[in-house]
Amino acid sequence: MKNQSLKKMTRYSVMIALTTVMTMVIHIPTPATKGYLNLGDMVVFLAAIMFGRKGGFVVGGLGSGLADVLLGYTHYAPITFIVKGLEGFIAGSLLGTKLGEKAQIIPLALGGVWMAFGYYIAEIFMYGAKAALASIPGNIVQGLFGAVVASVLSMALKKTGMFDVN
């Protein structure tokens, strides 16, 4: 039992670090909202696929929030923790349904749409409705891109037998 907990913590930690790195490697600033676009969603979705809703939340919230802090977007870190955490939670929850078993991409895409909506709501209070609206297209593209890449990558990893998370 103790070994299983250590294994789980290690896997979560690696995915949190990978989320942080993928968020930081390519980040494209969005001047209207003082935020940025990135590749971290792909890893958040992989965590949701591998670990379910709890892992999706932990990896999404902590990994993405840490990237905000390290990149100097500290004003976004609490919002990111909630929005990206819920992105992973939503995707992980829906992956366990019949819909998720049939078409993995749909729960991931819905998680990405939530992410765009979650930032939109927060940014209304931060910058006003017009600036918040300007961030929606980029965030939707970022979320959907992450969903597609994570879905394809997870299928490839499952074929190698290296995707066992037990």
Phi, psi and omega in degrees: 000314180298320179296321178296318179296318179295319179297317180295315179298321179296315180296317177300315182299317179298317181290325175297314179297317179295321176298315180300313181295313181294332176288324184274331185301307177238107174230124184253111182300143174244101187303323185299325183245003181056032177246203180199156175263150184203182182255008184295333182302326179304316181285324176302316179291322175299320177296320178296321178293316184284318190246353182084195188293322180295311179295322177300319180293311183298310181294314181297312182292308184287314182296314181287321178296320178297321177298319177302314181297313183292331180271358179089013177261048186299332178295339179267342189306312180294322179294315180298318179305314181286309185296310182287326175299314178291330175301311178293322180295314180297311180299313180298321178294314183287335178296334180277002180264174178299321178300315180295326178288327180282313186221089183305328185295329184294310176300324179294316179298320178295324174299319178294321177294319176302316181303313180298317180293318180298315177294322178302312181299312180297319184287338173302315181286333182276318190231353183099163187295321183294313179295320179297320179297326181295336182275346185298309182302314180297318180293323178294316178299315179301313181295317181290322176298314178299321179295314181295312182296317180296320180296313180295315181296319180294323177296318179295317180294323178297323179293333180279345184081004181267006187257010180291128182248006180284000000 
